Amino acid sequence: MFDLLPSFNDVFKTFEDPQRLHAMMVHIPIAFALLGFVLTLGVTLTGSKASGLRWTTVFILLLGTLGALWASYTGEESEAHLPIKPTGEAADLLDRHKQLAEFFWISLAATGLFVLLSTVRVTWFRSVSLVFALLCSIVSVGWVASIAHYGGEIVYRHSVGVPSAGTDHIHTDGDETKDNRPLDKDTAKDKAIIPDKDGDKSLPTPKDAVDPIKDAIKDKASDIEKDIEKDSKERKLPDIESKDKSIFDP
C-alpha cells in the first residue's frame, strides 16, 4: 500500500506549481464550510450550552477562514501563471469565480463570530446570535458550492489552467503509447501531414497508396515468369514427333 504514495519530490513539485497547489488548497474551505455547518447546527440545537462543542466550532471556523484566504491567494497566483489567458465565456466564469472566492472568508468568519457571541449570558441575545450563526453557516455552504461550480466549469469544460496532459501522448488499444507531440516542419513533410510552401497538401491519396502495391505485384510476377522460362530452358522436354519409332513396330 505504501508503494502507492508519491515520492517527496513529487509532493514538493505540487507546492511549486501554482495550478496544482490551488487545485489542492480549494478543498480546505469546502471541507471546513461543510464541517462548520454541522457543528454550528449542533451548537444551535444545544443552545450553546455545550462549551466544548462551542469552542471547537469557533476553532474550526477560524481554520476555515484562514484556509479560504490561502485558497484565494493561490488562485491569484494560479491566474498570474496561466500560459494562455482565457477569453469569452471562460473569462466571464473566471471573473465570477474570483469575485466570489475573494470574499468567501467573510461568511466563515461571521459564522464563527456569532457562535462566539452566543457565550453572552443573555437569553435573547444568545438566541439571536445562534440564529445568525446558523444562517451564516447555510450561506457559507451555498457560497462555497457556487465557487466550486464556477471552478469546475472553468477547468473541466474550458480546460483553463490544465496542462497538456492527454495531448502529449495518446493511448492505443494496447499498453503502448503513441507520441502525439507537434512535429517540426521537415519531419511533418516527411510524414506527409502538413502542406508545403505552395499550399499543395502532401497528404497521401488512394492512388499513391495503391501504386506501390501494384508495382510490387508486377515485379513479383515478372520474377516468376523469368523463373519459369529459365526452368523450361534447363529441362529438355521430349519431342513427341521424334520419338523412337521402334516402339510402334510390331
PEJO-V961586 format. One record per residue. N is the residue number from 1. RES is the residue in three letters. D_FIRST is the distance of its C-alpha to the first C-alpha in Angstrom with 1 decimal. Layout:
n=N res=RES d_first=D_FIRST
n=N res=RES d_first=D_FIRST
This chain:
n=1 res=MET d_first=0.0
n=2 res=PHE d_first=3.8
n=3 res=ASP d_first=5.4
n=4 res=LEU d_first=5.7
n=5 res=LEU d_first=7.7
n=6 res=PRO d_first=11.3
n=7 res=SER d_first=13.5
n=8 res=PHE d_first=16.1
n=9 res=ASN d_first=18.8
n=10 res=ASP d_first=17.4
n=11 res=VAL d_first=17.3
n=12 res=PHE d_first=20.8
n=13 res=LYS d_first=22.1
n=14 res=THR d_first=21.4
n=15 res=PHE d_first=23.8
n=16 res=GLU d_first=26.3
n=17 res=ASP d_first=26.5
n=18 res=PRO d_first=28.7
n=19 res=GLN d_first=27.7
n=20 res=ARG d_first=23.9
n=21 res=LEU d_first=24.6
n=22 res=HIS d_first=27.0
n=23 res=ALA d_first=24.6
n=24 res=MET d_first=22.1
n=25 res=MET d_first=24.9
n=26 res=VAL d_first=26.7
n=27 res=HIS d_first=24.1
n=28 res=ILE d_first=25.3
n=29 res=PRO d_first=28.9
n=30 res=ILE d_first=27.9
n=31 res=ALA d_first=25.6
n=32 res=PHE d_first=28.3
n=33 res=ALA d_first=31.1
n=34 res=LEU d_first=29.7
n=35 res=LEU d_first=28.8
n=36 res=GLY d_first=32.3
n=37 res=PHE d_first=34.0
n=38 res=VAL d_first=32.6
n=39 res=LEU d_first=33.5
n=40 res=THR d_first=36.9
n=41 res=LEU d_first=37.6
n=42 res=GLY d_first=37.0
n=43 res=VAL d_first=39.3
n=44 res=THR d_first=41.9
n=45 res=LEU d_first=41.9
n=46 res=THR d_first=42.3
n=47 res=GLY d_first=45.0
n=48 res=SER d_first=43.2
n=49 res=LYS d_first=44.1
n=50 res=ALA d_first=40.6
n=51 res=SER d_first=40.5
n=52 res=GLY d_first=36.9
n=53 res=LEU d_first=35.8
n=54 res=ARG d_first=38.2
n=55 res=TRP d_first=37.1
n=56 res=THR d_first=33.4
n=57 res=THR d_first=34.4
n=58 res=VAL d_first=36.4
n=59 res=PHE d_first=33.5
n=60 res=ILE d_first=31.0
n=61 res=LEU d_first=33.7
n=62 res=LEU d_first=34.4
n=63 res=LEU d_first=30.8
n=64 res=GLY d_first=30.9
n=65 res=THR d_first=34.1
n=66 res=LEU d_first=32.8
n=67 res=GLY d_first=29.7
n=68 res=ALA d_first=32.2
n=69 res=LEU d_first=34.2
n=70 res=TRP d_first=31.4
n=71 res=ALA d_first=30.2
n=72 res=SER d_first=33.8
n=73 res=TYR d_first=34.1
n=74 res=THR d_first=31.1
n=75 res=GLY d_first=32.6
n=76 res=GLU d_first=35.8
n=77 res=GLU d_first=34.1
n=78 res=SER d_first=32.3
n=79 res=GLU d_first=35.6
n=80 res=ALA d_first=37.3
n=81 res=HIS d_first=35.0
n=82 res=LEU d_first=35.2
n=83 res=PRO d_first=36.3
n=84 res=ILE d_first=38.4
n=85 res=LYS d_first=40.1
n=86 res=PRO d_first=40.0
n=87 res=THR d_first=43.3
n=88 res=GLY d_first=44.8
n=89 res=GLU d_first=42.8
n=90 res=ALA d_first=39.6
n=91 res=ALA d_first=41.6
n=92 res=ASP d_first=42.9
n=93 res=LEU d_first=39.6
n=94 res=LEU d_first=38.3
n=95 res=ASP d_first=41.3
n=96 res=ARG d_first=40.8
n=97 res=HIS d_first=37.2
n=98 res=LYS d_first=38.3
n=99 res=GLN d_first=41.2
n=100 res=LEU d_first=39.2
n=101 res=ALA d_first=36.3
n=102 res=GLU d_first=38.9
n=103 res=PHE d_first=40.3
n=104 res=PHE d_first=37.5
n=105 res=TRP d_first=37.0
n=106 res=ILE d_first=40.5
n=107 res=SER d_first=39.6
n=108 res=LEU d_first=36.8
n=109 res=ALA d_first=39.1
n=110 res=ALA d_first=42.0
n=111 res=THR d_first=40.0
n=112 res=GLY d_first=39.1
n=113 res=LEU d_first=42.7
n=114 res=PHE d_first=44.1
n=115 res=VAL d_first=41.8
n=116 res=LEU d_first=43.0
n=117 res=LEU d_first=46.6
n=118 res=SER d_first=46.2
n=119 res=THR d_first=46.5
n=120 res=VAL d_first=50.3
n=121 res=ARG d_first=52.3
n=122 res=VAL d_first=54.4
n=123 res=THR d_first=53.7
n=124 res=TRP d_first=54.6
n=125 res=PHE d_first=52.8
n=126 res=ARG d_first=49.6
n=127 res=SER d_first=49.7
n=128 res=VAL d_first=50.3
n=129 res=SER d_first=47.5
n=130 res=LEU d_first=45.0
n=131 res=VAL d_first=46.3
n=132 res=PHE d_first=45.9
n=133 res=ALA d_first=42.4
n=134 res=LEU d_first=41.3
n=135 res=LEU d_first=43.0
n=136 res=CYS d_first=41.4
n=137 res=SER d_first=37.9
n=138 res=ILE d_first=38.6
n=139 res=VAL d_first=39.8
n=140 res=SER d_first=36.7
n=141 res=VAL d_first=34.5
n=142 res=GLY d_first=36.9
n=143 res=TRP d_first=37.1
n=144 res=VAL d_first=33.4
n=145 res=ALA d_first=33.1
n=146 res=SER d_first=35.9
n=147 res=ILE d_first=34.3
n=148 res=ALA d_first=31.1
n=149 res=HIS d_first=33.2
n=150 res=TYR d_first=35.0
n=151 res=GLY d_first=31.9
n=152 res=GLY d_first=30.3
n=153 res=GLU d_first=33.6
n=154 res=ILE d_first=33.8
n=155 res=VAL d_first=30.4
n=156 res=TYR d_first=29.9
n=157 res=ARG d_first=33.5
n=158 res=HIS d_first=35.0
n=159 res=SER d_first=32.1
n=160 res=VAL d_first=33.3
n=161 res=GLY d_first=31.1
n=162 res=VAL d_first=28.8
n=163 res=PRO d_first=28.6
n=164 res=SER d_first=29.4
n=165 res=ALA d_first=25.9
n=166 res=GLY d_first=26.8
n=167 res=THR d_first=30.2
n=168 res=ASP d_first=29.5
n=169 res=HIS d_first=28.0
n=170 res=ILE d_first=28.3
n=171 res=HIS d_first=26.4
n=172 res=THR d_first=28.5
n=173 res=ASP d_first=28.2
n=174 res=GLY d_first=26.3
n=175 res=ASP d_first=23.5
n=176 res=GLU d_first=25.9
n=177 res=THR d_first=26.6
n=178 res=LYS d_first=30.1
n=179 res=ASP d_first=31.3
n=180 res=ASN d_first=33.1
n=181 res=ARG d_first=34.0
n=182 res=PRO d_first=37.7
n=183 res=LEU d_first=40.0
n=184 res=ASP d_first=43.0
n=185 res=LYS d_first=46.4
n=186 res=ASP d_first=47.3
n=187 res=THR d_first=44.1
n=188 res=ALA d_first=44.4
n=189 res=LYS d_first=48.1
n=190 res=ASP d_first=47.1
n=191 res=LYS d_first=44.7
n=192 res=ALA d_first=47.4
n=193 res=ILE d_first=45.4
n=194 res=ILE d_first=47.5
n=195 res=PRO d_first=51.3
n=196 res=ASP d_first=53.5
n=197 res=LYS d_first=55.9
n=198 res=ASP d_first=58.6
n=199 res=GLY d_first=56.4
n=200 res=ASP d_first=56.4
n=201 res=LYS d_first=53.1
n=202 res=SER d_first=51.9
n=203 res=LEU d_first=49.8
n=204 res=PRO d_first=50.6
n=205 res=THR d_first=53.0
n=206 res=PRO d_first=53.2
n=207 res=LYS d_first=56.3
n=208 res=ASP d_first=54.6
n=209 res=ALA d_first=51.8
n=210 res=VAL d_first=54.3
n=211 res=ASP d_first=56.9
n=212 res=PRO d_first=54.9
n=213 res=ILE d_first=54.3
n=214 res=LYS d_first=58.0
n=215 res=ASP d_first=59.0
n=216 res=ALA d_first=56.7
n=217 res=ILE d_first=58.3
n=218 res=LYS d_first=61.7
n=219 res=ASP d_first=61.1
n=220 res=LYS d_first=59.7
n=221 res=ALA d_first=62.8
n=222 res=SER d_first=65.1
n=223 res=ASP d_first=63.6
n=224 res=ILE d_first=64.1
n=225 res=GLU d_first=67.7
n=226 res=LYS d_first=68.4
n=227 res=ASP d_first=67.0
n=228 res=ILE d_first=69.1
n=229 res=GLU d_first=72.2
n=230 res=LYS d_first=71.7
n=231 res=ASP d_first=71.2
n=232 res=SER d_first=74.3
n=233 res=LYS d_first=76.4
n=234 res=GLU d_first=75.2
n=235 res=ARG d_first=76.1
n=236 res=LYS d_first=79.8
n=237 res=LEU d_first=80.2
n=238 res=PRO d_first=83.5
n=239 res=ASP d_first=86.3
n=240 res=ILE d_first=87.7
n=241 res=GLU d_first=91.1
n=242 res=SER d_first=91.6
n=243 res=LYS d_first=90.7
n=244 res=ASP d_first=93.1
n=245 res=LYS d_first=95.9
n=246 res=SER d_first=96.7
n=247 res=ILE d_first=94.1
n=248 res=PHE d_first=96.3
n=249 res=ASP d_first=99.4
n=250 res=PRO d_first=100.8
